[in-house]
Amino acid sequence: MSGSQSLKIKIFADGADLASMKAMYANPVVKGFTTNPTLMKAAGIDDYVNFAHKVLTAIPDRPVSFEVFADEFDQMERQALEIASWGRNVNVKIPVTNTKAVFAGPLISRLAKRGVVLNITAVFTLEQVRRVAEALSSDVPAIVSVFAGRIADSGIDPMPLMREAAQLLGTSRPKAELLWASSRELLNVIQAEEVGCGIITVTNDIIKKLALIGKDQTAYSLETVKMFYNDASAAGFTIATRAAAE
């Protein structure tokens, strides 16, 4: 079996372009969606609430994560409860700390006890995973987003951490799914499944590459050779060789 059919991990599309999100919604391999304030800013979104409601109108039946953006925990809580009210498929993203490096554990516990489905984001360390697991409710679904791609960007292999995190959550919080965040390449999808992640967020470019999984490498080599040849021909490249000159 090749392509996305061979995967057990859930693919979530990451972005803030409504047209692209609608296109990904039409793709059955995409099981959910995530976004964040930085992606929204990059996409030119200037009305957070209006954008979110447009997304939920277009995507009414798959998980969609929207993030709070306050820095004080009382304000985060009010935003989280408002966001949670927007739809039954909404996951509320809470950063693991605020900008003052204060752990969000008490807020996580309060929201989880109220049945809010959380996506704890910006997690980088196993100690943070442990503390988040302790704060979550054992009977309420949640997502723990570990930024494996950014960990790798800093020269650290994220695989051991992600494997331990998956085991920790599987033992202590079986309703909490580990999410491999900030993926950089298609290989990350295979790696995330290998270590036991339940979800991976990927960009549209990576989603388009899912069909390459299991591709015959000899055939892929020949396709690459033909690509170079055809592009050189189309560009009209020439090299005057010594033999030709003589």
PyMOL commands that set and color helices and strands:
alter all, ss='L'
color gray80, all
select helices_A, chain A and resi 3-6+18-25+37-42+48-58+73-84+105-113+126-135+148-153+159-172+187-195+204-208+210-212+217-235+242-245
alter helices_A, ss='H'
color red, helices_A
select strands_A, chain A and resi 10-14+30-34+64-67+90-95+118-123+142-146+176-180+199-202
alter strands_A, ss='S'
color yellow, strands_A
deselect
rebuild
show_as cartoon
